[in-house]
Amino acid sequence: MEYCSGGDLHAARQRQPGRCFTISSAKFYAAETLLALEYLHMMRIVCRDFKPENVLVRQDGQIMLSDFDLSQMRCGSKASKPVLSCFSASNKRKKASGVTTITERDDGGNHQESQELDPELVAEPIDARSKSLVGTHEYLAPEVISGQGHGSAVDWWTLGVFLYEMLYGRTPFKGENNERTLINILKQPLTFPRIVVSSSKELEEMVKAQDLISKLLVKNPKKRIGSLKGSVELKRHGFFKGVNWALIRSAKPPELPSDACRTTSRAHIPKLSKKERKRSFISDPSSF
């Protein structure tokens, strides 16, 4: 178990002006978290209880996920094998007017042509499902509450709540009690509080952030961003424009844990049982 001197992101947010992260800081943490979730999904693990309290800040300012006691590893099946490549050796390709086409045989032996988009790699299962009601109330996805069965799309919903909280200092559907919170998640439309921006560029970035959050917090999991092709859909969103996914570990983190933060964090390290010390932690998201 690696010691994280920066504490968790919930505590880090409390130290920010207005108890909110800047857009650039939120983007950094969301990007690293996205890669961690992507890795978990590739390993057929659905996190299910991802929240700022479970995102720890290392001494170098990078993050790592923790606390997987509610996570679930999905058993392999023919129906839910990850798609490792969109290439098919049996397809014959030819170029026409700059558009890639695929020539295939139909059942009658005739050739048919269809346009193909740029090839992409989708390396995570998206159809493994569970019906367990687990997680923190404010972060629960609608399909978890309703018991419809859920898969990896619940983690994209949670990422939306996570990004919302980092930018606005609160979760989007919090009610006066847990029951009201669950009702709000199922029925209340998503809204954003009014905030003051200092420049047109900041406004543009906030619009992109709100658009991504809106697509993550779609109540129908089948229509939620990431439900079709996994993390590749999120990476292509305009909010993450400029993120070098391959070299994200080389990016400068928003802040480094201060000496005071290290002392405070160390003073509050709980004594863990032997069983708790065996919990797995995800670190170095760029190596996934």
Phi, psi and omega in degrees: 000122182275136178282129180249105187288344182273002182072209180249169184290335176296313178294322179296322178295323180297336181274352183279155174301127183071008181057034178225146174279154171291165181298318181296320178293316179298322179296317180299309182293322179294321180294314180295322179293321177302317179294323178295317178294322177302315180297315179301316181295323177296330177272009179065033178247128173258123187294305173073343178222048181272127181202166183304326179296338181260007176252111185261149181254121180282173181297332180273005178089352177279163184249162173213147180273149180219174173064081181254027184292338178256003180289161182224131175264124182273136179288146181289148175208159181298328185284341187235027176292141178296144177275108185276340179199148177268358181281143176230121184294338183278348182275142176255125184253147172213153182265136176214115179057034176080003181250131178284130177239156178244127177259117183233160176265135173272184184296335181271004179086002180275153179269137177232145180248141176218145179286149180232135176282173178305138180296149180213159182256122175241104190243042178212139178290139183238003184239008175287135189227156177217161178240016181285142176262096181225159176119176179273135189311310185292344183252000182292138176279153181305320183291335176287316181296316184281351178071025181286347190098142185214157178229211185293344179297339178296328179289331176287323173301312181298324177297324177295317177296319179300312181293321177301313182294322179296324184274329187244355175081006178204164178275156190284338187237018183297130177249185182288342175209175184297321180297317180294324178299316180295321178295318179298319180299321182283325192239334187281131177293152178285131176228159179239136177290154176286134177226160179263128177251151187264349182203164178294327178294318178296322178297317179298318179293323179293323177298318178295319179297316179296324178295316179296315179301317180299324180282334176283326184262040171279127187291332176275111185298334180288339180257000182284141177301136182097346183285336182269310185236013176072212188296337182299328178294319180290319181298331182277353181292148183300335180298328182265013178300132181095350178283124176269097187296325182288331184243027184297333178290343178272350180288145179287125179291157181303323180201157175253145178303130179281167178300320180296320180295319180297316181297315180297315181297317182293325181291338183251019177290119181285154174280123185259146175286168180300322180294318181292328181292345181272358179298144181276149176234145177255125179225174179048066184300337182288345181271359184289000000 
